[in-house]
Amino acid sequence: MLLGMLCALGSAVCFGTASVLQAVAARASAPGSGSGVDAVLLLRVLRQWRYLAGLALDAAGFLLELVALRSLPIYAVGAALAASLAVTAVVASRVLHVRLSRIEWGAVAVVCGGLAMLGLASGAEGSGTGSTALRAGTLAVAAGVLALGVVAGRLPGRARAAALGLGAGLGFGVVEVAVRLIDDLSLGALLRNPAAYALLLGGGAAFLLLTSALQRGSVTAATAGMVIGETLGPALVGVTWLGDRTRPGLTPLAVAGFALAVVGALALARFGEGGEGATVEA
């Protein structure tokens, strides 16, 4: 349990710091194809060292997330990942000299308090391994994320950013659930498991959609959609189908902690790109 929570928090630190680097790279790149699923834009930002450094941190964060998902309920890991916005806000205030208001510093404190409550109340991960239907459904959702990106790319302004952010959050949520649905790591079992394909498709689609959302749209709208997509759905799947529970008698504390962490993250949504309006010299 302690190792899992430490890994979840470490993952949030990696993802939050990576956001600062990737945002600068995305904003500095010329627009790509104009689609919500924009592979051209992704290829362009991959030429920048800041984006590559961010990807390295993302890889480290993902490995820590895998460890956390093997010992903690999905709702606890999802809340910790949403808390990466608090990390981004603090890093942006130091590195990019972005001014945080008193309300935003308060939101950082709320996120930390919510995570502390979750840490006290969370039980071990559920023992459920998921049905074949759930694995197939996870793959279908991952494919739906790509379809959502194509449709969202045609929407105007703020609606496009919110839809792309929500799609990215759903993709990251698919990854969280898929990790729990992979119980056999042998090659043959992986090739037969729809969750393995869902993990790859959902993660790839999430990166494409999030990069497009941050490059063109409202950062606040995109990040708010992402936080909602990557926390609520996976938490519901974990509790309903995978047996995630809290410690006996501490369910209200866990619910309150989860809500505080998510609400605090939403209050920091403008930092989804590492500090809206921030600039860094090349």
SVG drawing of the C-alpha trace seen along z (x, -y; Angstrom):
<svg xmlns="http://www.w3.org/2000/svg" viewBox="-21 -36 38 54">
<polyline fill="none" stroke="black" stroke-width="0.4" points="0.0,0.0 2.7,-2.5 4.8,-1.6 1.8,-2.0 0.9,-5.4 4.6,-6.6 4.6,-5.4 1.3,-7.1 2.7,-10.4 6.0,-9.9 4.0,-9.4 2.1,-12.7 5.4,-14.5 6.7,-13.1 3.6,-13.9 3.2,-17.3 6.8,-18.3 6.5,-16.8 3.5,-19.0 5.6,-22.2 8.1,-20.9 5.6,-19.6 3.4,-22.6 6.3,-24.9 7.1,-22.6 3.5,-22.3 2.9,-26.0 6.1,-26.7 5.2,-24.3 3.3,-25.2 -0.2,-23.8 -0.4,-20.4 -3.1,-18.9 -6.0,-20.6 -7.5,-17.4 -8.3,-16.5 -6.2,-13.3 -3.2,-15.2 -0.2,-13.0 1.5,-15.8 1.6,-18.0 3.0,-15.2 5.8,-14.6 6.7,-18.3 6.9,-18.5 8.9,-15.4 11.8,-17.4 12.0,-19.6 14.2,-18.5 11.8,-19.8 9.0,-17.5 11.4,-14.6 12.5,-15.3 8.8,-15.5 8.2,-12.1 11.1,-10.6 9.4,-11.9 6.1,-10.5 7.7,-7.1 9.0,-7.1 5.7,-8.3 3.9,-5.5 6.2,-2.8 5.4,-4.2 1.7,-4.2 1.9,-0.6 3.3,0.3 0.7,-1.8 -2.2,-0.2 -1.0,3.2 -1.4,2.3 -3.9,-0.5 -7.6,-0.9 -8.0,-2.7 -9.8,-5.6 -6.8,-6.4 -4.4,-6.2 -6.7,-8.3 -6.9,-11.0 -3.2,-11.1 -2.7,-11.5 -5.2,-14.4 -3.1,-15.9 -0.2,-16.2 -1.8,-19.6 -0.8,-20.8 2.8,-19.7 2.5,-21.5 1.3,-24.7 4.1,-24.7 6.8,-23.9 5.4,-26.6 5.5,-29.2 9.2,-28.4 10.5,-27.7 8.2,-29.9 7.7,-32.5 3.9,-32.1 2.1,-33.9 -0.3,-31.7 -3.2,-33.5 -4.1,-32.8 -7.1,-30.7 -4.7,-28.6 -2.3,-28.0 -5.4,-27.1 -6.3,-24.6 -2.8,-23.0 -3.4,-22.6 -6.9,-21.1 -5.4,-18.6 -2.7,-17.6 -5.3,-17.2 -7.6,-15.1 -4.8,-12.8 -3.9,-12.5 -7.5,-11.5 -7.4,-9.0 -4.2,-7.5 -5.7,-6.9 -8.9,-5.5 -7.9,-3.4 -7.9,0.4 -5.9,2.8 -6.7,3.1 -9.7,5.3 -9.3,9.0 -11.4,8.9 -9.7,9.6 -12.6,8.5 -14.7,10.4 -14.1,11.0 -16.9,8.5 -15.2,5.9 -11.9,6.4 -13.7,6.1 -15.6,3.1 -12.3,1.4 -11.0,1.9 -14.2,0.5 -13.9,-2.6 -10.3,-3.1 -11.4,-3.0 -14.2,-5.4 -11.6,-7.8 -10.1,-8.0 -13.5,-8.6 -14.2,-11.3 -10.9,-13.0 -11.9,-13.1 -15.3,-14.6 -13.9,-17.0 -11.4,-18.4 -14.2,-19.9 -15.8,-21.8 -15.3,-25.5 -12.9,-27.0 -13.6,-26.1 -16.0,-23.3 -13.2,-21.6 -10.7,-22.0 -13.1,-20.6 -14.0,-17.6 -10.4,-16.8 -9.5,-17.1 -12.3,-14.8 -11.3,-12.3 -7.7,-12.4 -8.9,-11.8 -10.9,-8.8 -7.9,-7.5 -5.8,-7.8 -8.6,-6.2 -8.6,-3.3 -4.9,-2.8 -5.7,-2.7 -8.4,-0.1 -6.5,2.0 -3.5,2.4 -5.8,4.1 -7.3,6.3 -3.9,7.8 -3.1,10.6 -0.9,12.7 2.2,11.1 3.2,14.1 3.3,13.2 0.6,15.6 -1.8,14.3 -1.1,10.7 -1.9,11.4 -5.2,12.9 -6.2,10.2 -8.2,7.3 -7.1,5.2 -3.5,5.2 -4.6,3.6 -6.8,1.2 -3.8,0.1 -1.8,-0.7 -4.6,-2.3 -6.0,-4.3 -2.6,-5.6 -1.6,-6.6 -5.0,-8.3 -4.8,-10.2 -1.4,-11.7 -2.6,-12.7 -5.8,-14.4 -4.1,-16.1 -1.3,-17.5 -3.9,-18.9 -6.0,-20.3 -3.2,-22.2 -1.8,-23.5 -5.0,-25.1 -7.7,-25.5 -8.5,-26.7 -6.1,-25.1 -8.6,-25.4 -11.4,-23.7 -9.1,-20.9 -7.6,-20.1 -10.9,-20.2 -12.2,-17.7 -9.1,-15.5 -9.4,-15.4 -13.0,-14.4 -12.4,-11.7 -9.4,-10.1 -10.9,-10.0 -14.6,-9.4 -15.0,-6.5 -12.1,-4.4 -13.0,-4.8 -16.5,-3.6 -15.2,-0.6 -12.8,0.3 -15.5,0.2 -18.3,1.8 -16.4,4.6 -13.0,5.0 -13.8,5.1 -12.0,1.9 -12.9,1.0 -11.9,-1.3 -10.7,-0.3 -13.7,0.8 -15.7,-2.2 -13.7,-4.7 -15.7,-5.0 -17.0,-8.5 -13.4,-9.7 -12.3,-8.1 -15.2,-9.7 -14.5,-13.1 -10.8,-12.8 -11.4,-11.8 -13.8,-14.7 -11.4,-17.2 -8.5,-16.0 -10.6,-16.2 -12.2,-19.6 -8.8,-21.0 -7.3,-19.8 -10.2,-21.4 -9.4,-24.7 -5.9,-24.4 -7.0,-23.5 -5.2,-26.4 -1.9,-24.8 -2.7,-21.8 -0.2,-23.3 2.4,-24.3 1.0,-27.8 -1.3,-29.6 0.4,-32.4 3.8,-31.5 6.8,-31.8 10.3,-30.4 13.3,-31.5 14.5,-28.9"/>
</svg>
